[in-house]
Amino acid sequence: MNLDELIETVLSWPRADRAAVMERIRESLEEPEVPGGIIVEPKDLIEYGARYDFPRNAHYEHETVTLTALPGPTLPTTWGAVAIADPWYPETAPTQPAATIGMRDQPTALTVISRTRRSDRVQEVWPVAATVGAVERVAVWHPLSNDGQFRLDSDSSLGAFYEITDAATLQPLFEDDDHMQAVFQRAIDEQILALEVDGRTVASVFVCGKDLHPAWIGYDADGVGIALMLDLGLLAHAQGRAFGGG
């Protein structure tokens, strides 16, 4: 495919896909080329304690960071049919679950790293991956279908996990701008939090970049789906794995 054909193909895509391509082009122009870039395997996104080397750029220092788990709320599920959505973009809320991962109380979490701003040397916490389910029991990860409802297309810098049967309950909250503004402000401070209705946790909401985030499903040793994970894209900017020194 030549350049003209590529441009015509991109222009024929839906708005969200075109915007994602333009954002990636903008980032590639602003960020330095990353030598020795890595392909991020899903298992690497939840290897807590692993260390990665990040290059210095216009905004952050060159430093080695450690993957850390930030626990989120427990998400009770009746059917285990979990949806993935941008909660502040209700018109794109899925009508089908991303996958079924079991009828149980599902733990949620973010993998996070800390980076130091060059301007004032303040430490910022950034999310690397979002998970729901028993990730510690996953034997193998597989990518979910590339359909829209099977990955997170975030326009608001928020994402959410919830059981699809709670979609009707959540929709009025997603459509309430004042409510979601308050949720967004909390998410900036807490990174991951519970969305409750009548004292019941109905969704786990977390911060993420404005982008298309691929989703993975984790299977246990018996081939049963038990967890979902979103790659939030940050670890791909690392120069590589840092060995030694913990």
C-alpha positions in Angstrom: 0.0 0.0 0.0 1.5 3.4 -1.0 1.1 6.6 0.9 -2.0 7.9 -1.0 -3.8 4.6 -0.5 -2.9 4.7 3.2 -4.3 8.2 3.5 -7.5 7.2 1.7 -7.9 4.2 4.0 -7.5 6.2 7.2 -9.9 8.9 6.0 -12.6 6.2 5.5 -12.3 5.1 9.1 -14.8 6.2 11.9 -14.0 9.4 13.7 -12.6 7.7 16.8 -10.1 5.6 14.7 -9.0 8.6 12.7 -8.4 10.6 15.9 -6.4 7.8 17.4 -4.1 7.6 14.3 -3.6 11.4 14.4 -2.8 11.3 18.1 -0.2 8.6 17.6 1.4 10.6 14.8 1.5 13.7 17.0 3.1 11.7 19.9 5.7 10.2 17.5 6.7 13.7 16.5 6.9 15.0 20.0 8.6 12.1 21.7 12.2 11.1 21.1 12.9 7.8 19.3 13.1 5.1 21.8 16.1 2.8 21.2 15.7 -0.8 22.1 11.9 -0.5 22.4 10.1 -3.6 23.7 7.1 -5.5 22.7 4.9 -5.6 25.8 3.5 -9.0 26.6 0.4 -9.0 28.8 2.1 -11.0 31.5 4.7 -8.3 31.8 2.1 -5.7 32.6 1.3 -7.4 35.9 4.7 -8.5 36.9 4.8 -6.4 40.1 8.2 -5.5 41.2 9.7 -5.6 37.7 11.8 -2.6 36.8 11.9 -0.7 33.5 14.2 2.0 32.2 12.5 5.1 30.8 14.3 7.8 28.7 14.5 11.4 29.5 12.2 13.6 27.4 10.8 17.1 27.4 8.6 16.4 30.4 10.2 13.7 32.6 13.7 12.7 33.9 15.5 9.6 32.7 14.8 7.0 35.5 14.2 3.4 36.3 10.6 2.7 37.5 9.0 -0.2 39.3 5.7 -1.8 38.4 3.4 -1.6 41.5 -0.2 -2.8 42.1 -2.8 -0.3 43.1 -5.8 -2.2 44.4 -9.2 -1.0 43.3 -12.7 -1.9 44.5 -14.1 -5.4 44.5 -16.7 -5.8 41.7 -19.5 -8.2 42.7 -20.8 -10.1 39.6 -23.9 -12.3 39.3 -23.2 -13.6 35.8 -19.6 -12.7 35.4 -20.3 -10.9 32.1 -18.0 -7.9 32.3 -18.2 -4.8 30.0 -15.4 -2.3 29.3 -16.4 1.3 28.6 -15.6 5.0 28.7 -18.1 6.0 31.4 -18.2 9.6 30.4 -19.0 8.9 26.8 -22.4 7.2 27.3 -23.4 7.1 23.6 -20.7 4.5 23.0 -21.6 2.2 26.0 -21.5 -1.4 24.9 -24.6 -3.5 24.7 -22.6 -6.8 25.0 -20.0 -7.9 27.6 -16.4 -8.0 26.6 -16.2 -11.5 28.1 -17.5 -13.8 30.8 -14.9 -14.4 33.6 -16.9 -16.1 36.3 -19.6 -15.5 38.9 -17.8 -14.2 41.9 -16.6 -11.1 43.6 -14.0 -9.8 41.1 -10.9 -7.8 42.4 -9.9 -4.8 40.3 -6.5 -3.1 40.1 -4.2 -0.8 38.2 -0.5 -1.4 37.5 1.2 1.9 38.1 4.6 3.5 37.9 6.0 6.8 39.2 7.8 9.3 37.0 9.6 12.6 38.0 8.6 15.8 36.3 11.6 17.8 35.0 10.0 21.1 35.7 9.5 20.8 39.4 10.7 17.2 40.2 7.3 16.2 41.5 6.5 12.5 41.3 3.5 11.6 39.2 1.7 8.3 39.3 0.8 6.9 35.9 -1.4 3.8 35.1 0.2 1.1 33.0 -2.6 -1.5 32.9 -6.1 -2.0 34.3 -7.3 -5.5 35.4 -10.4 -7.2 36.7 -10.5 -10.8 37.9 -8.1 -13.3 39.4 -5.0 -12.3 37.4 -2.7 -14.3 39.8 -4.3 -17.6 38.5 -4.0 -16.8 34.8 -2.1 -19.4 32.9 -2.3 -17.7 29.4 -3.5 -14.4 28.0 -5.2 -14.0 24.6 -6.2 -10.8 22.8 -10.0 -10.1 22.7 -11.7 -9.5 19.4 -10.8 -6.2 17.8 -14.5 -5.1 17.8 -15.3 -1.8 19.4 -16.9 -3.2 22.6 -13.9 -5.4 23.2 -11.4 -2.7 23.8 -11.5 0.7 25.5 -11.8 3.7 23.3 -11.4 6.5 25.8 -12.3 10.1 24.9 -12.5 11.3 28.5 -9.4 9.8 30.1 -11.6 7.4 32.1 -12.3 3.7 31.7 -14.6 1.4 33.6 -15.3 -2.3 34.3 -18.9 -3.3 35.1 -21.3 -6.2 34.7 -23.3 -5.8 31.6 -26.5 -6.5 33.5 -25.9 -3.2 35.4 -25.8 -1.2 32.2 -29.3 0.3 32.6 -28.5 1.3 36.2 -25.3 3.0 35.2 -26.5 4.8 32.1 -28.2 7.7 34.0 -24.9 8.2 35.9 -22.8 8.2 32.8 -25.2 10.8 31.2 -25.0 13.1 34.3 -22.2 15.5 33.5 -22.0 16.9 37.0 -21.8 13.5 38.5 -19.1 12.3 36.1 -17.1 15.5 36.6 -17.0 14.7 40.3 -16.0 11.1 39.5 -13.3 12.4 37.2 -11.9 14.7 39.9 -11.8 11.7 42.3 -10.1 9.5 39.7 -7.4 12.1 39.2 -6.6 11.8 42.9 -7.3 8.1 43.6 -6.5 6.6 40.2 -9.1 3.8 40.6 -12.4 4.0 42.5 -15.8 2.4 43.0 -19.0 3.7 41.4 -21.9 2.9 43.8 -25.6 2.8 43.5 -27.6 2.4 46.8 -24.5 1.3 48.6 -23.6 -1.4 46.0 -20.5 -1.2 43.9 -21.6 -1.4 40.3 -18.5 -0.3 38.5 -14.7 0.2 38.9 -13.6 3.4 37.3 -10.0 4.3 36.5 -7.9 6.9 34.8 -6.2 6.2 31.4 -5.0 8.0 28.4 -7.2 9.2 25.6 -6.6 6.4 23.2 -7.7 3.0 22.0 -6.5 0.4 24.5 -6.3 -3.2 23.6 -7.9 -5.8 25.8 -6.8 -9.3 26.8 -8.6 -12.2 28.4 -6.8 -14.5 30.9 -7.5 -18.2 31.1 -6.7 -20.5 33.9 -5.0 -23.9 33.6 -8.4 -25.5 32.6 -9.0 -23.0 29.8 -11.6 -21.0 31.7 -11.7 -17.3 31.4 -11.0 -15.6 34.7 -9.7 -12.1 34.1 -9.6 -9.1 31.7 -6.7 -6.7 31.2 -6.3 -3.4 29.4 -2.9 -2.3 28.2 -2.9 1.4 28.7 0.1 1.9 26.5 2.7 3.4 28.8 5.1 0.6 29.2 5.8 0.5 25.4 7.7 3.8 25.9 10.3 2.1 28.1 13.8 1.7 26.7 13.8 -1.8 28.1 13.8 -4.1 31.1 16.2 -3.1 33.9 18.0 -6.0 35.5 19.6 -6.1 38.8 19.2 -3.8 41.8 15.8 -5.2 42.8 
